């Protein structure tokens, strides 16, 4: 089975409960739509768990992007002698912004790791996908973190820029892909995280949103909501 989870944000215990609930096995594949780190209590432990699983496909989120951007510069020994030349004002602004957006725990836990483990994490994030396309249950699923900025159905996904997938929220009132009955009989869904579903659903509930060809799976776990897993084969939804 193919499962999708998003925006775990360091909620390691909820993640473990959810994997048990779906009976996640070596025969399954888990797609994580980014934002595994920051805000929650155990972001590095969670990220290292994802890294050790060969059947996890990680899609970069805006929080991992900021983490990678900052720590690629800061994960070196900065001394009084090299600070003036090595770190720019932009680097310091990036660090400040990341801290303001919940990066403190991630940064502190990362700093405590041996250098080789730090490098493994940075390389893992550098290799993360920006999007994935999955065929399951007679449907096609396009998996991204936030949305697809400037979406045009005729435009190949590889022609979009990194920021188009990471920062711009999907327009959940707009159908991105044509109704299948008009041309192929195969329905295409855009599957996203990033935007807590409490802000999308009319009832404000922390549950998966489905509508207009969208499936939104960030149910705001770190904000007191739920962590959701969506099974692409049959549409089953599990919560922790």
Secondary structure, 3 states (H helix, E strand, C coil): CEEEECCCCCCHHHHHHHHHHCCCCCCCEEEECCCCCCCCCCHHHHHHHHHCCCCEEEECCHHHHHHHHHHHHHCCCCCHHHHHHHCCHHHHHHHHHHHHCCCHHHHHHHHCCCHHHHHHHHHHHHCCECEEEEEECCEEEEEECCCCCCCCCCCCHHHCCHHHHHCCCCCCCCCCCCCHHHCCCCEEEEEECCCCHHHCCCCCCCCCEEECCEEECCCEHHHCCECEEEECCCCCEEEC
